[in-house]
Amino acid sequence: MRLRRTYWCGDISLKNVGTNVVLAGWVQGRRDHGGLLFIDLRDRTGLIQLVFNYEHQEDLFRAAEKLRAEYVLAVSGAVIGRSPETINLKLATGEIEIRVDEIEVLNMAQVPPFYIEDAIDTDENLRLRYRYLDLRRPEMQEMLRLRHRLLMAARKCLDERGFWEIETPMLTRSTPEGARDYLVPSRISPGCFYALPQSPQLFKQLLMVAGAERYFQIARCFRDEDLRADRQPEFTQIDMELSFCVREDLIAEVEALLARIYREVLGRELHTPLPVISYAEAMERFGSDKPDTRFGMELQDISGIARECAFKVFNQAVSAGGAVKGINVKGCGYFSRKELDDLTALVQSWGTGGLAWMIVTEEGFKTPIAKFFTNAQLNSLRRYMAGEDGDLLLFIADAPDAAQKILGQLRLHLARKLDLIAEGEDHFLWVLDFPLFAFSPEENRYTSNHHPFTAPRDEDIPLLRTEPQKVRSLAYDLVCNGVEIAGGSIRIHGRDLQETIFRLLGLTQEELEEKFGFLLEAFKYGAPPHGGIAFGLDRLLMLMSKRKSIRDVIPFPKTAAGTCLLTGAPAPVSPHQLQELHIKNFGTQ
Ligand code: ASP
């Protein structure tokens, strides 16, 4: 490389007119206007126009004619102001151009399989196959820049607040976060495996026992789950842990971090403290533990009226210990029978018996179930549901949890369908007091809602012996626009309580020693009270950049089938490698 870059393309403006610069980058495109030839040169900061004039520089003009899209160049030339009629306001550098006096072709390029520009309509698999070309596109470069800015803002903020960045092992033992492990066979210990970490959970707790006090890590986590559109087998967390803290300290730290990220990365102020809601209230009002609070349509409990009415589906559900819950779909009384039937089929596909509907009109209620209600009952229903003319009221009768959850899903479905969600504002909130356990009917045992290291609320500890399902935890989730952005908890730091929880989760003494003996042992040596949290960095970035797919915020993501189209991973390995790892070749061919 003879010519050495003196400027980035995007940094040149009118103030540089009259100076000589050396630029380097890729050919975006070429336009031939008879004796004038224009080339747009692109680097990661933007585009700039190079101009070649046949009359004044015949040789250079001929050389420029040979340049193709994506050729790699260094050019030197003079910055000149454009005449008013050629100013291009769509381009950041549109007031100037470069009159080139030397071109150095650094590399040629084949015709790329898609245009290197924004908003291309290209199959995503092709983009992933040629990810290095996809990443050249300005919107993807912006993603890389934003990701970097976010990481830097987080690192700076956490450093200033006294957190140490500490790495924890990738080759480790299984850490339970509720997913399957990725296993790595050991060559040296036949038949033994490392697990890739589902999170640094155990190590960060051990770091608290080790006296690190404040830890963070930009941690890669691996979870072998059935993939959904918004999941990746490996993803990044901003992982934190603090000693000598209570839940409110943790929440304050996280809010400070988030506010800093918003300010530095987006230039926006985040108003803290963020709202807080209990799990129970979130389920009651929104039918979700990650409520989208950008719109209303909150759930109402009409079990009282339902118990009294003559509609069997309602009153029997309530007498059987269930509930009847409803939502008011404002102004949607115009829904056709077909639309209502489709909604019924939808909730049935989610596992409930059916959907009752009532349309509020001037004359009263339009509904097939009117005859089962007295006028007084209908009037209280209207009041309860804040029903006005033209509103559509929808009801589900089921076990309380199921009624809430399904109505919560319906609420979201309708908000999307009716376009009720105001994009733009981010609605953050903390969800607290999750139940410590969930009961798994398939396994006939309790499972942890968060993970087994989460502490119960002090006042609920006695319930561990009597009614474990009622125990509330000291876990907290940070939710934004209906998406969980971060989750964590105050931890158990006493050996006895930790053992009790493991037992309740169905671990035998042997399993407990085998899997977590080292943690229980560490707790014998003065473990401080501690707690922590982890942010899903990719999800946070999705939110901040308003991207719809998690794959668009990860430089080299996997497909929904867990494959890397660029490298072809996962791929078969040689029989020799398998043999070294003491693995029999079951073969797929
Ligand atoms: N390890 C947890 C997770 O990955 C986060 C935490 O509890 O700090 O979800």
Residues whose N, C-alpha, C, O or C-beta is under 5 A from the ligand:
A	BS01	LIG	Q198 S199 Q201 M240 G487 G488 S489 G532 I533 A534
